[in-house]
C-alpha cells in the first residue's frame, strides 16, 4: 500500500482549540479508516510544521479525498508527500534510463 507523509500546520481555528488536538488526531485516524487508509504514525512537532503523520492509503485518489475531507474541518492545512521505502525506490530506479 502506498505511503504518504503528511506535513500539517494548525490554522487560526485549530490553534485556538489546540487543547483538543489529541482528540482531533483520533478523529483523523477514524476518518482515514473511512477512506481505506491507516495512520501509521503521528507526531506533534516544533518548527515549521505542527504535526507530521505517516499514512498508508490504497492510492493517490483516496489520500487526496482524505486530505480534502480533513481540510474541510478548518483546523489544519496539509502538504502531502508520497514516500518510498528502499525496496520501492529500487524499483523506481530500475526504470531510470
Beta strands, then each sheet from edge to edge (+ up, - down):
strand 1: 2-10
strand 2: 38-44
strand 3: 51-57
strand 4: 76-83
sheet 1: 2+ 3- 1+ 4-
end
